[in-house]
Amino acid sequence: MVAKAGLVELTDDDRAVLFGVMIEAAATLQGEHRDQALTLWRRRGRRAFADSTAEL
């Protein structure tokens, strides 16, 4: 999923950056905007999966 999202190329495969992104997401999910973040990320993920499935 990391590669599919384009993060490998965007970060030059810097694993420290990728891990930092995941830590930031975890922090967001522990905060007061958890529900809004989940809703936004779920929509984006579903759209991306639907778009990638249509291309197959």
Secondary structure, DSSP 8 states (H G I E B T S, - for coil): -TTTTTHHHHTTT-HHHHHHHHHHHHHHHTSTTHHHHHHHHHHHHHHHHHHHHHH-
